Amino acid sequence: MLLLALACKPPTPAAEPVPEVRYTPIPEAETEADAWLLQRVPGASLDRGLARAARLLAAMAPDPTARITPEAAASALGMAGYPGHASFAKTLNSGAWPDELAELLADLALARAQPIDVALARRDYGDGTTLWFVAYAFRPVFVDPMPRDLALDQTLPVRIELGEGAVGHEAVLFVDGPNQPVRAYELATERYQYIDGFHVPGVWRLEVVTTSSTESQVALIWTVYVDADPPGPVPLPRGEPATADPMVDAEALYGALDTLRAEAGLPTLERFELFEPLAREHSAYMAHTGVVDHVLPGVTEGVAARARESFHPKARHHEDLAAAPTWQDALALVELSPGHLRNLHCESCTHVSIGTALEPAVPAKLYVTWELLEFPQGTPRPLEVWNR
């Protein structure tokens, strides 16, 4: 199968100029595949930019078993100019409609009361198999069109409107440029805010995080290219990664965090073993529920709450979470998110605890919890009553 797959000619993505970052709804299905997908996913909308990103990923997959890496997904979405926090899934079959992917999207659409954009792409191989890609993204926030390509020192106008799923939330824009510290701006909704400081050429990542009293979510994430052409597509790797050892991966993540902070001119953090069991526990809960979140209702109130129950004084937690096939992919996910990268670059933090766990599936995803910690009242000690 591999030789046949390598011999086939990859599809050519449609040459669509994308001068702006914007939602680009398709009012009516233009292909039979689009019509089939809309019929299977209640309340879904088609988006031209999301569809272009899915086609780019299909074109980057010479091997049908290749996993979708965070870098490849970010590259495709950036070139397509889609501003949402999109996810991708794929399946290989003999050419039949991908019913299991449609069922996945239908379940997600019913579980969340937010508009959902969907797209479907396919790639046919010489051995008669077909690789299907679905893309999906929720829209809790709407954003006005903005330039995808900027000149040096050009300002970027950003205006958002909160959707039904984010009414009452506060919005923060994070901006991350090449070798630049992550900047944060509080956004007032329904009015333009002009963002400057684009002094360095290259790829810039921007992200809007909405926060309420009970939850935070990545509402928007997109790429702008400052005085530079978009880089070429990132090919998908060949084959699936071997099953990981979560303890070995945790050690690798500690070393990678030291390197990441050193590259940003920040001091390394002291490993805080006292909270490691709590971080591992939270990763295990996420792995068994399949949900990546800081609080899992009915399961756990999260690492910070568990730490407060067991230790004193209170720590300030800067927590990142991710799930991916490898620890490298998990780290790439948080590095590609300016808000999450800001946590890893926490200047006031002195300690860190990392916990990992594998989901009970084959192939298994690795779930990771990073706890970057501040101790304003001194390093915590176990409570006396806890040890009695």
Secondary structure, DSSP 8 states (H G I E B T S, - for coil): -HHHHHHS-----------EE---EESS--SHHHHHHHHHSTTEEEEHHHHHHHHHHHHT-SSTT----HHHHHHHHHHHT--S--EEEEEEESSS--HHHHHHHHHHHHHS-S-EEEEEEEEE-TTS-EEEEEEEEE-SEEE--EESEE-TT--EEE-EEE-GGGTT-EEEEEEE-TT---EEEEE-TTS-EEE----S-EEEEEEEEEE-SS-EEEEEEEEEEESS---------SS------HHHHHHHHHHHHHHHHHHTT----EE-GGGHHHHHHHHHHHHHHT---S-BTTTB--HHHHHHHHEES--EEEEEEEEESSHHHHHHHHHTSHHHHHHHT-SS--EEEEEEEE-SSSS--EEEEEEEEE-TT-S-EE-TGGG-
